[in-house]
Amino acid sequence: MQLLPTLTALGCALVAGVFAAFSGFVMAALGRITDDAGAAATRSVNVTAVRPPLMVLLFGSAAACVAVLCSAYRRTWTRWNHLRAAAALLLPF
């Protein structure tokens, strides 16, 4: 049952990478252009971003965190299950 927590952590890491890249590169580039061009570029990014790969990654990793949390609660409370539950609660943030 280690596959689910591992895939969940990987999905959350990929989401974090997407957000970090957006914050580091896209927002810096948008800050260099005029307000009207920035608004148009932001609208274009918003339309382009709402696609199945990103949505599956975002909502799939959140759903996987819930599944990991539920599986941790169904087991005997050991140290690893405490860590698993804490990770499932903290990873989406």
Phi and psi in radians as a Rosetta constraint file:
Dihedral C 1 N 2 CA 2 C 2 CIRCULARHARMONIC -1.417 0.35
Dihedral N 2 CA 2 C 2 N 3 CIRCULARHARMONIC -0.250 0.35
Dihedral C 2 N 3 CA 3 C 3 CIRCULARHARMONIC -1.163 0.35
Dihedral N 3 CA 3 C 3 N 4 CIRCULARHARMONIC -0.761 0.35
Dihedral C 3 N 4 CA 4 C 4 CIRCULARHARMONIC -1.091 0.35
Dihedral N 4 CA 4 C 4 N 5 CIRCULARHARMONIC -0.871 0.35
Dihedral C 4 N 5 CA 5 C 5 CIRCULARHARMONIC -1.098 0.35
Dihedral N 5 CA 5 C 5 N 6 CIRCULARHARMONIC -0.610 0.35
Dihedral C 5 N 6 CA 6 C 6 CIRCULARHARMONIC -1.172 0.35
Dihedral N 6 CA 6 C 6 N 7 CIRCULARHARMONIC -0.811 0.35
Dihedral C 6 N 7 CA 7 C 7 CIRCULARHARMONIC -1.155 0.35
Dihedral N 7 CA 7 C 7 N 8 CIRCULARHARMONIC -0.600 0.35
Dihedral C 7 N 8 CA 8 C 8 CIRCULARHARMONIC -1.143 0.35
Dihedral N 8 CA 8 C 8 N 9 CIRCULARHARMONIC -0.791 0.35
Dihedral C 8 N 9 CA 9 C 9 CIRCULARHARMONIC -1.109 0.35
Dihedral N 9 CA 9 C 9 N 10 CIRCULARHARMONIC -0.688 0.35
Dihedral C 9 N 10 CA 10 C 10 CIRCULARHARMONIC -1.124 0.35
Dihedral N 10 CA 10 C 10 N 11 CIRCULARHARMONIC -0.758 0.35
Dihedral C 10 N 11 CA 11 C 11 CIRCULARHARMONIC -1.091 0.35
Dihedral N 11 CA 11 C 11 N 12 CIRCULARHARMONIC -0.743 0.35
Dihedral C 11 N 12 CA 12 C 12 CIRCULARHARMONIC -1.167 0.35
Dihedral N 12 CA 12 C 12 N 13 CIRCULARHARMONIC -0.613 0.35
Dihedral C 12 N 13 CA 13 C 13 CIRCULARHARMONIC -1.167 0.35
Dihedral N 13 CA 13 C 13 N 14 CIRCULARHARMONIC -0.669 0.35
Dihedral C 13 N 14 CA 14 C 14 CIRCULARHARMONIC -1.143 0.35
Dihedral N 14 CA 14 C 14 N 15 CIRCULARHARMONIC -0.722 0.35
Dihedral C 14 N 15 CA 15 C 15 CIRCULARHARMONIC -1.089 0.35
Dihedral N 15 CA 15 C 15 N 16 CIRCULARHARMONIC -0.750 0.35
Dihedral C 15 N 16 CA 16 C 16 CIRCULARHARMONIC -1.090 0.35
Dihedral N 16 CA 16 C 16 N 17 CIRCULARHARMONIC -0.661 0.35
Dihedral C 16 N 17 CA 17 C 17 CIRCULARHARMONIC -1.138 0.35
Dihedral N 17 CA 17 C 17 N 18 CIRCULARHARMONIC -0.699 0.35
Dihedral C 17 N 18 CA 18 C 18 CIRCULARHARMONIC -1.092 0.35
Dihedral N 18 CA 18 C 18 N 19 CIRCULARHARMONIC -0.797 0.35
Dihedral C 18 N 19 CA 19 C 19 CIRCULARHARMONIC -1.164 0.35
Dihedral N 19 CA 19 C 19 N 20 CIRCULARHARMONIC -0.655 0.35
Dihedral C 19 N 20 CA 20 C 20 CIRCULARHARMONIC -1.164 0.35
Dihedral N 20 CA 20 C 20 N 21 CIRCULARHARMONIC -0.722 0.35
Dihedral C 20 N 21 CA 21 C 21 CIRCULARHARMONIC -1.132 0.35
Dihedral N 21 CA 21 C 21 N 22 CIRCULARHARMONIC -0.717 0.35
Dihedral C 21 N 22 CA 22 C 22 CIRCULARHARMONIC -1.098 0.35
Dihedral N 22 CA 22 C 22 N 23 CIRCULARHARMONIC -0.795 0.35
Dihedral C 22 N 23 CA 23 C 23 CIRCULARHARMONIC -1.180 0.35
Dihedral N 23 CA 23 C 23 N 24 CIRCULARHARMONIC -0.689 0.35
Dihedral C 23 N 24 CA 24 C 24 CIRCULARHARMONIC -1.380 0.35
Dihedral N 24 CA 24 C 24 N 25 CIRCULARHARMONIC -0.660 0.35
Dihedral C 24 N 25 CA 25 C 25 CIRCULARHARMONIC -1.871 0.35
Dihedral N 25 CA 25 C 25 N 26 CIRCULARHARMONIC -0.904 0.35
Dihedral C 25 N 26 CA 26 C 26 CIRCULARHARMONIC -1.179 0.35
Dihedral N 26 CA 26 C 26 N 27 CIRCULARHARMONIC -0.816 0.35
Dihedral C 26 N 27 CA 27 C 27 CIRCULARHARMONIC -1.142 0.35
Dihedral N 27 CA 27 C 27 N 28 CIRCULARHARMONIC -0.628 0.35
Dihedral C 27 N 28 CA 28 C 28 CIRCULARHARMONIC -1.138 0.35
Dihedral N 28 CA 28 C 28 N 29 CIRCULARHARMONIC -0.693 0.35
Dihedral C 28 N 29 CA 29 C 29 CIRCULARHARMONIC -1.200 0.35
Dihedral N 29 CA 29 C 29 N 30 CIRCULARHARMONIC -0.666 0.35
Dihedral C 29 N 30 CA 30 C 30 CIRCULARHARMONIC -1.169 0.35
Dihedral N 30 CA 30 C 30 N 31 CIRCULARHARMONIC -0.523 0.35
Dihedral C 30 N 31 CA 31 C 31 CIRCULARHARMONIC -1.232 0.35
Dihedral N 31 CA 31 C 31 N 32 CIRCULARHARMONIC -0.287 0.35
Dihedral C 31 N 32 CA 32 C 32 CIRCULARHARMONIC -1.580 0.35
Dihedral N 32 CA 32 C 32 N 33 CIRCULARHARMONIC -0.169 0.35
Dihedral C 32 N 33 CA 33 C 33 CIRCULARHARMONIC -1.889 0.35
Dihedral N 33 CA 33 C 33 N 34 CIRCULARHARMONIC 2.989 0.35
Dihedral C 33 N 34 CA 34 C 34 CIRCULARHARMONIC -1.170 0.35
Dihedral N 34 CA 34 C 34 N 35 CIRCULARHARMONIC 2.862 0.35
Dihedral C 34 N 35 CA 35 C 35 CIRCULARHARMONIC -1.079 0.35
Dihedral N 35 CA 35 C 35 N 36 CIRCULARHARMONIC -0.763 0.35
Dihedral C 35 N 36 CA 36 C 36 CIRCULARHARMONIC -1.140 0.35
Dihedral N 36 CA 36 C 36 N 37 CIRCULARHARMONIC -0.756 0.35
Dihedral C 36 N 37 CA 37 C 37 CIRCULARHARMONIC -1.179 0.35
Dihedral N 37 CA 37 C 37 N 38 CIRCULARHARMONIC -0.637 0.35
Dihedral C 37 N 38 CA 38 C 38 CIRCULARHARMONIC -1.130 0.35
Dihedral N 38 CA 38 C 38 N 39 CIRCULARHARMONIC -0.712 0.35
Dihedral C 38 N 39 CA 39 C 39 CIRCULARHARMONIC -1.123 0.35
Dihedral N 39 CA 39 C 39 N 40 CIRCULARHARMONIC -0.741 0.35
Dihedral C 39 N 40 CA 40 C 40 CIRCULARHARMONIC -1.132 0.35
Dihedral N 40 CA 40 C 40 N 41 CIRCULARHARMONIC -0.734 0.35
Dihedral C 40 N 41 CA 41 C 41 CIRCULARHARMONIC -1.145 0.35
Dihedral N 41 CA 41 C 41 N 42 CIRCULARHARMONIC -0.678 0.35
Dihedral C 41 N 42 CA 42 C 42 CIRCULARHARMONIC -1.134 0.35
Dihedral N 42 CA 42 C 42 N 43 CIRCULARHARMONIC -0.734 0.35
Dihedral C 42 N 43 CA 43 C 43 CIRCULARHARMONIC -1.077 0.35
Dihedral N 43 CA 43 C 43 N 44 CIRCULARHARMONIC -0.701 0.35
Dihedral C 43 N 44 CA 44 C 44 CIRCULARHARMONIC -1.139 0.35
Dihedral N 44 CA 44 C 44 N 45 CIRCULARHARMONIC -0.731 0.35
Dihedral C 44 N 45 CA 45 C 45 CIRCULARHARMONIC -1.097 0.35
Dihedral N 45 CA 45 C 45 N 46 CIRCULARHARMONIC -0.741 0.35
Dihedral C 45 N 46 CA 46 C 46 CIRCULARHARMONIC -1.099 0.35
Dihedral N 46 CA 46 C 46 N 47 CIRCULARHARMONIC -0.678 0.35
Dihedral C 46 N 47 CA 47 C 47 CIRCULARHARMONIC -1.211 0.35
Dihedral N 47 CA 47 C 47 N 48 CIRCULARHARMONIC -0.725 0.35
Dihedral C 47 N 48 CA 48 C 48 CIRCULARHARMONIC -1.243 0.35
Dihedral N 48 CA 48 C 48 N 49 CIRCULARHARMONIC -0.599 0.35
Dihedral C 48 N 49 CA 49 C 49 CIRCULARHARMONIC -1.248 0.35
Dihedral N 49 CA 49 C 49 N 50 CIRCULARHARMONIC -0.514 0.35
Dihedral C 49 N 50 CA 50 C 50 CIRCULARHARMONIC -1.433 0.35
Dihedral N 50 CA 50 C 50 N 51 CIRCULARHARMONIC 1.325 0.35
Dihedral C 50 N 51 CA 51 C 51 CIRCULARHARMONIC -2.248 0.35
Dihedral N 51 CA 51 C 51 N 52 CIRCULARHARMONIC 2.766 0.35
Dihedral C 51 N 52 CA 52 C 52 CIRCULARHARMONIC -0.944 0.35
Dihedral N 52 CA 52 C 52 N 53 CIRCULARHARMONIC -0.734 0.35
Dihedral C 52 N 53 CA 53 C 53 CIRCULARHARMONIC -1.034 0.35
Dihedral N 53 CA 53 C 53 N 54 CIRCULARHARMONIC -0.792 0.35
Dihedral C 53 N 54 CA 54 C 54 CIRCULARHARMONIC -1.229 0.35
Dihedral N 54 CA 54 C 54 N 55 CIRCULARHARMONIC -0.704 0.35
Dihedral C 54 N 55 CA 55 C 55 CIRCULARHARMONIC -1.161 0.35
Dihedral N 55 CA 55 C 55 N 56 CIRCULARHARMONIC -0.697 0.35
Dihedral C 55 N 56 CA 56 C 56 CIRCULARHARMONIC -1.109 0.35
Dihedral N 56 CA 56 C 56 N 57 CIRCULARHARMONIC -0.725 0.35
Dihedral C 56 N 57 CA 57 C 57 CIRCULARHARMONIC -1.128 0.35
Dihedral N 57 CA 57 C 57 N 58 CIRCULARHARMONIC -0.795 0.35
Dihedral C 57 N 58 CA 58 C 58 CIRCULARHARMONIC -1.137 0.35
Dihedral N 58 CA 58 C 58 N 59 CIRCULARHARMONIC -0.990 0.35
Dihedral C 58 N 59 CA 59 C 59 CIRCULARHARMONIC -1.350 0.35
Dihedral N 59 CA 59 C 59 N 60 CIRCULARHARMONIC -0.506 0.35
Dihedral C 59 N 60 CA 60 C 60 CIRCULARHARMONIC -1.172 0.35
Dihedral N 60 CA 60 C 60 N 61 CIRCULARHARMONIC -0.709 0.35
Dihedral C 60 N 61 CA 61 C 61 CIRCULARHARMONIC -1.218 0.35
Dihedral N 61 CA 61 C 61 N 62 CIRCULARHARMONIC -0.594 0.35
Dihedral C 61 N 62 CA 62 C 62 CIRCULARHARMONIC -1.167 0.35
Dihedral N 62 CA 62 C 62 N 63 CIRCULARHARMONIC -0.749 0.35
Dihedral C 62 N 63 CA 63 C 63 CIRCULARHARMONIC -1.147 0.35
Dihedral N 63 CA 63 C 63 N 64 CIRCULARHARMONIC -0.644 0.35
Dihedral C 63 N 64 CA 64 C 64 CIRCULARHARMONIC -1.147 0.35
Dihedral N 64 CA 64 C 64 N 65 CIRCULARHARMONIC -0.611 0.35
Dihedral C 64 N 65 CA 65 C 65 CIRCULARHARMONIC -1.092 0.35
Dihedral N 65 CA 65 C 65 N 66 CIRCULARHARMONIC -0.701 0.35
Dihedral C 65 N 66 CA 66 C 66 CIRCULARHARMONIC -1.127 0.35
Dihedral N 66 CA 66 C 66 N 67 CIRCULARHARMONIC -0.726 0.35
Dihedral C 66 N 67 CA 67 C 67 CIRCULARHARMONIC -1.116 0.35
Dihedral N 67 CA 67 C 67 N 68 CIRCULARHARMONIC -0.715 0.35
Dihedral C 67 N 68 CA 68 C 68 CIRCULARHARMONIC -1.126 0.35
Dihedral N 68 CA 68 C 68 N 69 CIRCULARHARMONIC -0.716 0.35
Dihedral C 68 N 69 CA 69 C 69 CIRCULARHARMONIC -1.100 0.35
Dihedral N 69 CA 69 C 69 N 70 CIRCULARHARMONIC -0.775 0.35
Dihedral C 69 N 70 CA 70 C 70 CIRCULARHARMONIC -1.126 0.35
Dihedral N 70 CA 70 C 70 N 71 CIRCULARHARMONIC -0.701 0.35
Dihedral C 70 N 71 CA 71 C 71 CIRCULARHARMONIC -1.184 0.35
Dihedral N 71 CA 71 C 71 N 72 CIRCULARHARMONIC -0.549 0.35
Dihedral C 71 N 72 CA 72 C 72 CIRCULARHARMONIC -1.200 0.35
Dihedral N 72 CA 72 C 72 N 73 CIRCULARHARMONIC -0.651 0.35
Dihedral C 72 N 73 CA 73 C 73 CIRCULARHARMONIC -1.282 0.35
Dihedral N 73 CA 73 C 73 N 74 CIRCULARHARMONIC -0.420 0.35
Dihedral C 73 N 74 CA 74 C 74 CIRCULARHARMONIC -1.361 0.35
Dihedral N 74 CA 74 C 74 N 75 CIRCULARHARMONIC -0.238 0.35
Dihedral C 74 N 75 CA 75 C 75 CIRCULARHARMONIC -1.739 0.35
Dihedral N 75 CA 75 C 75 N 76 CIRCULARHARMONIC 2.984 0.35
Dihedral C 75 N 76 CA 76 C 76 CIRCULARHARMONIC -1.156 0.35
Dihedral N 76 CA 76 C 76 N 77 CIRCULARHARMONIC 2.406 0.35
Dihedral C 76 N 77 CA 77 C 77 CIRCULARHARMONIC -1.296 0.35
Dihedral N 77 CA 77 C 77 N 78 CIRCULARHARMONIC 1.784 0.35
Dihedral C 77 N 78 CA 78 C 78 CIRCULARHARMONIC -1.951 0.35
Dihedral N 78 CA 78 C 78 N 79 CIRCULARHARMONIC 3.088 0.35
Dihedral C 78 N 79 CA 79 C 79 CIRCULARHARMONIC -1.076 0.35
Dihedral N 79 CA 79 C 79 N 80 CIRCULARHARMONIC -0.705 0.35
Dihedral C 79 N 80 CA 80 C 80 CIRCULARHARMONIC -1.173 0.35
Dihedral N 80 CA 80 C 80 N 81 CIRCULARHARMONIC -0.615 0.35
Dihedral C 80 N 81 CA 81 C 81 CIRCULARHARMONIC -1.238 0.35
Dihedral N 81 CA 81 C 81 N 82 CIRCULARHARMONIC -0.571 0.35
Dihedral C 81 N 82 CA 82 C 82 CIRCULARHARMONIC -1.093 0.35
Dihedral N 82 CA 82 C 82 N 83 CIRCULARHARMONIC -0.784 0.35
Dihedral C 82 N 83 CA 83 C 83 CIRCULARHARMONIC -1.136 0.35
Dihedral N 83 CA 83 C 83 N 84 CIRCULARHARMONIC -0.693 0.35
Dihedral C 83 N 84 CA 84 C 84 CIRCULARHARMONIC -1.097 0.35
Dihedral N 84 CA 84 C 84 N 85 CIRCULARHARMONIC -0.760 0.35
Dihedral C 84 N 85 CA 85 C 85 CIRCULARHARMONIC -1.166 0.35
Dihedral N 85 CA 85 C 85 N 86 CIRCULARHARMONIC -0.724 0.35
Dihedral C 85 N 86 CA 86 C 86 CIRCULARHARMONIC -1.121 0.35
Dihedral N 86 CA 86 C 86 N 87 CIRCULARHARMONIC -0.721 0.35
Dihedral C 86 N 87 CA 87 C 87 CIRCULARHARMONIC -1.133 0.35
Dihedral N 87 CA 87 C 87 N 88 CIRCULARHARMONIC -0.712 0.35
Dihedral C 87 N 88 CA 88 C 88 CIRCULARHARMONIC -1.130 0.35
Dihedral N 88 CA 88 C 88 N 89 CIRCULARHARMONIC -0.552 0.35
Dihedral C 88 N 89 CA 89 C 89 CIRCULARHARMONIC -1.375 0.35
Dihedral N 89 CA 89 C 89 N 90 CIRCULARHARMONIC -0.569 0.35
Dihedral C 89 N 90 CA 90 C 90 CIRCULARHARMONIC -1.608 0.35
Dihedral N 90 CA 90 C 90 N 91 CIRCULARHARMONIC -0.470 0.35
Dihedral C 90 N 91 CA 91 C 91 CIRCULARHARMONIC -1.030 0.35
Dihedral N 91 CA 91 C 91 N 92 CIRCULARHARMONIC -0.714 0.35
Dihedral C 91 N 92 CA 92 C 92 CIRCULARHARMONIC -1.158 0.35
Dihedral N 92 CA 92 C 92 N 93 CIRCULARHARMONIC -0.272 0.35
